[in-house]
Every structure is written in C-alpha cells, then in structure tokens.
Amino acid sequence: MTESTIAPKAAPHLRAHARRLEGLRHEIVIGDGRHVLFTDEPVALGGDDSAPAPHELLPAALAACISTTLAAYARTRDWPIGDVAVDVDYDHRSTPRRFTVAIHLGRELSPEQVARLEKVAAACPVRRAIEAGMTFDEHVVLDAVSVA
C-alpha cells in the first residue's frame, strides 16, 4: 500500500484507502490494514465482475450492521434469538434512495422482544449514519505530474 494523502485520524474516525489494481478492480484497505476487500464493476460497465461494485457495499454494510447489532444486543440480554439473517433491498436509482429491510430470526420471541429488537435494528450505526446525512470535504492531490 502506498502512503495515503489522508492524515491519520484519532478515534472515532474510521479510515479506508482504495487503490486501483487494474481496470476497474480496486483494493480497499480498512483501518490500520488488518482488513482488505476488493471491488470491481460488472462486465457491462467495463469491469471483470470479480468483486462487488462499490455501491453494492452500502446495502451489504447495512445488512451486516443490523445483524451484528441484533446478535450483540440479544447476547447481552441472554435472549435465544437463534439464527439471524438480514435481507436488504437497496433501490439506488430512486430519489431519495430506498432501503427495504427484512430481519429473519430463528426463534419465537414475545411481542415485546420483537418490538425492542426492531428499535435496536433501527439504531445500528450504519443506519444512523445514513439517516443523519453526510458531508464531504474532498480534494484532488497530484502525486506525480508530467510536464510535456
């Protein structure tokens, strides 16, 4: 990985570094480098379809966040919720963007437990970030300039 132009941030900031490998395939290093994932584009858009497209990571992150948040909450309450699966359908063409979320639990729960888990799911960090909105501070850094 090459040195990033983004200065390291103290917690609670999160960091990702994307680097083009070839074509439209990218390597994304997350945080301090402990985790790496890849993105690509479908063949129809000029990629090799070797990994998810970047916009596909948004519903994936939401599904994983909801599932993890529910499992962690249930664990702290000793609620036997069984298997947890979260389906997220993301309409990235609508304005505003639309998420449809279906949560599947492997055990019967009381109506009170279900109501509480719905609130817990709605409070997952990824959903809160999306709902709060975003701002962007963006700039282009020219690392190598060739003069003709």
C-alpha positions as CSV (number, residue, x, y, z in Angstrom):
1,M,0.0,0.0,0.0
2,T,1.3,3.4,-0.9
3,E,1.3,6.2,1.7
4,S,-2.2,7.8,1.8
5,T,-2.7,11.5,1.5
6,I,-5.3,11.4,4.3
7,A,-3.7,12.2,7.6
8,P,-4.3,9.6,10.3
9,K,-7.3,10.4,12.5
10,A,-7.8,9.6,16.1
11,A,-10.8,7.5,17.1
12,P,-13.8,7.7,16.5
13,H,-12.8,8.4,12.9
14,L,-12.7,5.5,10.5
15,R,-10.4,5.2,7.6
16,A,-10.4,3.4,4.2
17,H,-7.9,3.5,1.4
18,A,-8.8,2.5,-2.1
19,R,-6.2,1.8,-4.7
20,R,-6.8,0.8,-8.3
21,L,-5.1,-2.6,-9.2
22,E,-6.1,-2.9,-12.8
23,G,-9.0,-2.0,-15.0
24,L,-11.8,-1.1,-12.6
25,R,-10.7,-3.6,-9.8
26,H,-9.7,-1.9,-6.6
27,E,-8.2,-3.0,-3.3
28,I,-9.7,-1.3,-0.2
29,V,-7.6,-1.4,2.9
30,I,-9.7,-0.7,6.0
31,G,-8.5,1.0,9.2
32,D,-4.9,0.1,10.2
33,G,-4.6,-2.5,7.4
34,R,-5.9,-5.5,9.3
35,H,-8.7,-6.0,6.7
36,V,-8.7,-5.8,2.9
37,L,-11.5,-6.2,0.4
38,F,-11.9,-5.7,-3.3
39,T,-14.4,-4.0,-5.6
40,D,-14.9,-4.2,-9.4
41,E,-17.6,-3.4,-11.9
42,P,-19.8,-5.7,-14.0
43,V,-18.6,-6.6,-17.4
44,A,-21.3,-4.4,-19.0
45,L,-19.6,-1.4,-17.3
46,G,-16.1,-2.3,-18.3
47,G,-15.1,-4.4,-15.3
48,D,-14.3,-8.1,-14.8
49,D,-17.1,-8.7,-12.3
50,S,-14.5,-10.2,-10.0
51,A,-15.9,-8.5,-6.8
52,P,-18.9,-6.4,-5.7
53,A,-19.3,-3.0,-7.2
54,P,-18.7,-0.2,-4.8
55,H,-22.3,0.8,-4.5
56,E,-23.2,-2.8,-3.6
57,L,-21.2,-2.4,-0.4
58,L,-23.7,0.1,1.1
59,P,-26.6,-2.4,1.4
60,A,-24.1,-5.1,2.5
61,A,-22.8,-2.9,5.2
62,L,-26.3,-2.1,6.4
63,A,-27.3,-5.8,6.4
64,A,-24.2,-6.8,8.4
65,C,-24.6,-3.9,10.8
66,I,-28.2,-4.7,11.6
67,S,-27.4,-8.4,12.0
68,T,-24.4,-7.8,14.2
69,T,-26.2,-5.2,16.3
70,L,-29.2,-7.6,16.9
71,A,-26.9,-10.5,17.8
72,A,-24.9,-8.4,20.2
73,Y,-28.0,-7.0,21.9
74,A,-29.6,-10.4,22.3
75,R,-26.4,-11.8,23.7
76,T,-26.3,-9.1,26.4
77,R,-29.9,-10.0,27.3
78,D,-29.5,-13.8,27.1
79,W,-32.3,-13.9,24.5
80,P,-32.1,-17.1,22.4
81,I,-32.9,-15.5,19.1
82,G,-31.4,-18.3,17.1
83,D,-30.1,-17.7,13.6
84,V,-30.1,-14.1,12.4
85,A,-30.4,-13.1,8.7
86,V,-31.0,-9.7,7.3
87,D,-32.0,-9.0,3.7
88,V,-31.5,-5.5,2.4
89,D,-33.0,-4.5,-0.9
90,Y,-31.4,-1.2,-2.0
91,D,-33.0,0.9,-4.7
92,H,-30.1,3.0,-5.8
93,R,-32.0,4.6,-8.6
94,S,-34.7,6.2,-6.6
95,T,-34.6,9.7,-5.1
96,P,-34.4,9.6,-2.2
97,R,-32.6,6.2,-2.1
98,R,-34.7,3.5,-0.6
99,F,-33.8,0.5,1.6
100,T,-36.2,-2.3,2.3
101,V,-35.0,-4.4,5.3
102,A,-36.3,-7.9,6.3
103,I,-35.0,-9.4,9.5
104,H,-35.3,-13.1,10.0
105,L,-34.8,-14.6,13.5
106,G,-34.6,-18.4,14.1
107,R,-36.7,-18.4,17.3
108,E,-40.1,-17.3,18.5
109,L,-40.0,-14.2,20.7
110,S,-42.5,-12.3,22.7
111,P,-44.2,-9.3,21.0
112,E,-42.2,-7.1,23.5
113,Q,-38.9,-8.7,22.5
114,V,-39.7,-8.2,18.8
115,A,-40.6,-4.6,19.3
116,R,-37.4,-4.0,21.2
117,L,-35.3,-5.7,18.5
118,E,-37.0,-3.5,15.9
119,K,-35.8,-0.4,17.8
120,V,-32.3,-1.9,18.2
121,A,-32.1,-2.7,14.5
122,A,-33.1,0.9,13.7
123,A,-30.2,2.1,15.9
124,C,-27.4,0.3,14.1
125,P,-24.5,2.7,13.4
126,V,-24.6,2.3,9.6
127,R,-28.4,3.2,9.5
128,R,-27.9,6.1,11.9
129,A,-25.1,7.5,9.6
130,I,-27.2,7.2,6.5
131,E,-30.2,8.8,8.1
132,A,-28.2,11.6,9.6
133,G,-26.8,12.6,6.2
134,M,-23.3,13.2,5.1
135,T,-20.9,16.0,4.2
136,F,-17.9,15.7,2.1
137,D,-14.6,17.5,2.2
138,E,-12.9,16.4,-1.0
139,H,-9.8,17.4,-2.9
140,V,-7.5,16.1,-5.6
141,V,-3.8,15.6,-4.9
142,L,-1.5,15.2,-7.8
143,D,1.2,12.8,-6.7
144,A,3.1,12.7,-10.0
145,V,2.8,15.4,-12.6
146,S,4.4,15.0,-16.0
147,V,5.2,18.1,-18.0
148,A,5.0,17.9,-21.8
